[in-house]
Amino acid sequence: MSEITAVALPVEEIGAYCQTQSIERLSLFGPGFDAWLRSDKEIGVLVEYLPEASVSYIDMARQERVLSEIMSGAVDLRTPNELEPTSKQQILAGATLVFAEDAGE
């Protein structure tokens, strides 16, 4: 994964929110991210939860809504297990890491 560089995101606010939601890693992916500041496309957000986390689909829907507010754009929240097997490796390789729980260690 590459590191975030060109787009100004509220990274600290995203990180603070992730820490309250048992999110271990959050990355951005897809064409919505590439055109994020210029269009109304959804931003692909890939989340990985802490191993001990218990997250329901209702929790994920709420997280998607809150992250949309934080990022001022429509978010499409996904986990790696939800990605299509045929494109999973390409998405993971091209995703841009925004938050990692272990980044401060």
C-alpha positions, -999 to 999 in steps of 0.1 A, spaced: 0 0 0 12 35 -7 11 63 18 -13 92 16 2 123 0 -17 145 -24 -52 148 -11 -59 169 20 -79 146 43 -89 152 79 -64 124 88 -63 132 126 -101 132 128 -103 99 108 -77 83 131 -95 95 162 -128 80 150 -111 47 140 -97 43 175 -132 45 189 -146 19 165 -121 -10 168 -107 -2 133 -72 -15 130 -65 -1 95 -84 22 71 -74 27 35 -89 45 4 -93 28 -30 -109 31 -63 -119 57 -89 -139 77 -64 -108 84 -45 -89 95 -76 -116 120 -85 -126 128 -49 -124 165 -49 -138 170 -84 -169 148 -85 -197 132 -65 -184 97 -68 -182 75 -37 -149 71 -20 -140 35 -15 -130 29 21 -114 -3 31 -114 -12 68 -98 -39 88 -110 -45 123 -91 -55 154 -92 -93 158 -113 -91 190 -138 -66 175 -175 -76 172 -189 -55 144 -224 -59 129 -237 -47 96 -256 -20 115 -223 -8 130 -208 -7 96 -237 13 82 -233 38 110 -195 40 104 -201 46 67 -224 75 75 -200 90 101 -170 87 78 -190 103 50 -196 133 73 -159 134 83 -146 132 48 -173 155 33 -181 129 6 -201 97 0 -182 67 14 -186 31 3 -173 11 33 -159 -24 27 -138 -50 44 -112 -72 25 -136 -102 28 -163 -83 9 -140 -77 -21 -145 -97 -53 -118 -124 -55 -109 -114 -90 -101 -78 -81 -91 -82 -44 -54 -83 -49 -54 -53 -72 -75 -33 -48 -53 -42 -18 -21 -33 -38 -35 0 -49 -51 11 -17 -38 42 1 -33 38 38 -49 66 59 -49 50 94 -31 21 111 -35 13 148 1 2 150 16 32 132 26 49 165 45 18 177 
